[in-house]
Amino acid sequence: MSDVHVTGLADHHPAVRAAYERVVRRDPDQPEFRQAVLEVLETLSPVLVQHPEYVEAGILERLCEPERQIVFRVPWRDDRGRVHVNRGFRVEFNGALGPYKGGLRFHPSVDLGVVKFLGFEQIFKNALTGMSIGGGKGGSDFDPKGRSDAEVERFCQSFMTELFRHLGEHTDVPAGDIGVGGREIGYLFGQYRRLANRWEAGVLTGKGLEWGGSRVRTEATGYGAVLFAQRMLERRGRSLEGVRVVVSGSGNVALYAAEKAQQLGAVVVACSDSGGYVLDEKGLDLDLLKQIKEVERGRVADYPARRGGAARYVAGGSVWEVPCTVALPCATQNELDAEDARALVRNEVAAVAEGANMPTTPEAVRVLREAGVLFAPGKAANAGGVATSVLEMRQNARRESWSFEYTEAELARIMADVHDRCEEAAERHGAPGDYVLGANAAGFERVADAMLAQGLV
Ligand SMILES: NC(=O)c1ccc[n+]([C@@H]2O[C@H](COP(=O)([O-])OP(=O)(O)OC[C@H]3O[C@@H](n4cnc5c(N)ncnc54)[C@H](O)[C@@H]3O)[C@@H](O)[C@H]2O)c1
């Protein structure tokens, strides 16, 4: 992949080529990180032409190198008394706009390159919200699947025993991501509180409602992605009313993307997990799906038997085979490839909005864009989660607890602003309707200006 892309950068600004070549040379074993960097850099040439001061100040080189990377051992015992050793990570990527902010992912695929890709994306996403937060990300190669509550608790306590010294409401504020939901945030917060001997609510977001959490945080990423898609469509005189929607994944982002799409009148006909997908032409029964996934921690394969009717499960199939007008990839990185994109185009998809981080491969993005499909990159479309985390921090700082309606209205306002910032930047740089360029340029300019103002640090 990298050879094609280094060659493909021939027409770009020399600073773009130099920065990318440096990343390839220094981090040859981090393909996801390289992919995320390339996806941003290849849109920035017009910005650098307008702002030679960014090049002069080495902004690209500095942006591609995390401010701090923490890698640590996480020892824990399973229920049978056996010792396990996992690896923990926290990458504090860029703090120019505020305390590092970004989730923790617990999944066997997590390594330093994956955490760096997510942290890099997070810098621009957080900048796009217009709020005061820097970019960071963390996690572990621990696999919570099949582990008991007690095992997850012991793992989280061990993880936080090292991480706590690097965190703080003014320093670094993690949240959830794949494999880290309300249960894990609870165990992590408890251990932080014990070690720090402080009630510091703003140190973690995604907390329980009774102890500092915010309403709408659970729903925010999925709701936000749909609100973004809706605004893209509205700008072109269309809406979600009566439209067929397909969602991938069935975790936090997927479930609430499906919920908001239904609330706006769409028919959500399919969702998936790593084993396959379910198709329900009548529209997914979300109460049942939440019971299976959130309460029982089961698989989507269990859905058809309990739903009855014509719902069916397709083992191992790609959910993107299902015809739809709006596609919402909400599972994981690189889950929608060029072949999937061609299937979506054949079925006349109108818009793709990424609920997950980098779920669409670069080749698939090209296929969609060449076919004229509206495409919203994750760093814009899924920014509602982190934005609501900041709303949670605001409530913590003021010792307040806002209503669902008020918080959701704030989320809607923020998503409209994120959309409009992307739209405005794309137009300003001569590429109207290009949300990838718009998101990268708008996020980059905000961080770059802050870095310039703060000197060489
Ligand atoms: N939770 C948030 O607030 C948030 C915010 C921004 C972005 N994201 C991103 O959204 C994505 C999903 O995160 P989440 O919080 O919903 O995690 P989650 O653990 O709740 O859900 C992940 C889902 O993806 C499914 N999945 C994993 N690999 C798959 C594959 N190869 N094919 C199909 N399904 C697969 C899992 O079965 C699960 O249903 C990730 O990319 C994450 O980085 C999450």
The ligand as an SDF file (V2000), in Angstrom:
LIG
                    3D

 44 48  0  0  0  0  0  0  0  0999 V2000
  -17.9850    4.6910   21.6740 N   0  0  0  0  0  0  0  0  0  0  0  0
  -17.7840    5.9040   21.2180 C   0  0  0  0  0  0  0  0  0  0  0  0
  -18.2230    6.8980   21.7860 O   0  0  0  0  0  0  0  0  0  0  0  0
  -17.0210    6.1120   19.9360 C   0  0  0  0  0  0  0  0  0  0  0  0
  -16.7520    7.4280   19.5320 C   0  0  0  0  0  0  0  0  0  0  0  0
  -16.1510    7.6460   18.3010 C   0  0  0  0  0  0  0  0  0  0  0  0
  -15.7970    6.5690   17.5120 C   0  0  0  0  0  0  0  0  0  0  0  0
  -16.0290    5.2960   17.9420 N   0  0  0  0  0  0  0  0  0  0  0  0
  -15.6360    4.1960   17.0600 C   0  0  0  0  0  0  0  0  0  0  0  0
  -16.7980    3.4470   16.7130 O   0  0  0  0  0  0  0  0  0  0  0  0
  -16.4440    2.0690   16.4750 C   0  0  0  0  0  0  0  0  0  0  0  0
  -17.2820    1.1580   17.3500 C   0  0  0  0  0  0  0  0  0  0  0  0
  -17.0610    1.4770   18.7210 O   0  0  0  0  0  0  0  0  0  0  0  0
  -18.0880    1.0610   19.8760 P   0  0  0  0  0  0  0  0  0  0  0  0
  -17.8300    1.9850   21.0000 O   0  0  0  0  0  0  0  0  0  0  0  0
  -19.4510    0.9260   19.3130 O   0  0  0  0  0  0  0  0  0  0  0  0
  -17.5370   -0.3680   20.2760 O   0  0  0  0  0  0  0  0  0  0  0  0
  -18.3620   -1.6460   20.8080 P   0  0  0  0  0  0  0  0  0  0  0  0
  -17.3580   -2.5420   21.4060 O   0  0  0  0  0  0  0  0  0  0  0  0
  -19.5340   -1.2210   21.6090 O   0  0  0  0  0  0  0  0  0  0  0  0
  -18.9190   -2.2740   19.4470 O   0  0  0  0  0  0  0  0  0  0  0  0
  -18.1140   -2.7230   18.4050 C   0  0  0  0  0  0  0  0  0  0  0  0
  -18.9930   -3.5720   17.5100 C   0  0  0  0  0  0  0  0  0  0  0  0
  -18.3090   -3.9110   16.3050 O   0  0  0  0  0  0  0  0  0  0  0  0
  -18.4740   -5.2850   16.0320 C   0  0  0  0  0  0  0  0  0  0  0  0
  -17.3570   -5.7230   15.2130 N   0  0  0  0  0  0  0  0  0  0  0  0
  -16.0480   -5.8080   15.5350 C   0  0  0  0  0  0  0  0  0  0  0  0
  -15.3300   -6.2120   14.4820 N   0  0  0  0  0  0  0  0  0  0  0  0
  -16.2120   -6.3860   13.4650 C   0  0  0  0  0  0  0  0  0  0  0  0
  -16.1140   -6.7770   12.1180 C   0  0  0  0  0  0  0  0  0  0  0  0
  -14.9310   -7.0910   11.5960 N   0  0  0  0  0  0  0  0  0  0  0  0
  -17.2450   -6.8250   11.3570 N   0  0  0  0  0  0  0  0  0  0  0  0
  -18.4480   -6.4850   11.8740 C   0  0  0  0  0  0  0  0  0  0  0  0
  -18.6000   -6.1170   13.1520 N   0  0  0  0  0  0  0  0  0  0  0  0
  -17.5050   -6.0670   13.9310 C   0  0  0  0  0  0  0  0  0  0  0  0
  -18.5630   -5.9270   17.3850 C   0  0  0  0  0  0  0  0  0  0  0  0
  -19.1980   -7.1780   17.3290 O   0  0  0  0  0  0  0  0  0  0  0  0
  -19.4140   -4.8960   18.1290 C   0  0  0  0  0  0  0  0  0  0  0  0
  -20.7620   -5.0900   17.8370 O   0  0  0  0  0  0  0  0  0  0  0  0
  -14.9340    2.0120   16.6950 C   0  0  0  0  0  0  0  0  0  0  0  0
  -14.2700    2.2720   15.4740 O   0  0  0  0  0  0  0  0  0  0  0  0
  -14.6900    3.1860   17.6370 C   0  0  0  0  0  0  0  0  0  0  0  0
  -13.3480    3.6370   17.5950 O   0  0  0  0  0  0  0  0  0  0  0  0
  -16.6330    5.0460   19.1350 C   0  0  0  0  0  0  0  0  0  0  0  0
  1  2  1  0
  2  3  2  0
  2  4  1  0
  4  5  1  0
  4 44  2  0
  5  6  2  0
  6  7  1  0
  7  8  2  0
  8  9  1  0
  8 44  1  0
  9 10  1  0
  9 42  1  0
 10 11  1  0
 11 12  1  0
 11 40  1  0
 12 13  1  0
 13 14  1  0
 14 15  2  0
 14 16  1  0
 14 17  1  0
 17 18  1  0
 18 19  2  0
 18 20  1  0
 18 21  1  0
 21 22  1  0
 22 23  1  0
 23 24  1  0
 23 38  1  0
 24 25  1  0
 25 26  1  0
 25 36  1  0
 26 27  1  0
 26 35  1  0
 27 28  2  0
 28 29  1  0
 29 30  1  0
 29 35  2  0
 30 31  1  0
 30 32  2  0
 32 33  1  0
 33 34  2  0
 34 35  1  0
 36 37  1  0
 36 38  1  0
 38 39  1  0
 40 41  1  0
 40 42  1  0
 42 43  1  0
M  CHG  2   8   1  16  -1
M  END
$$$$
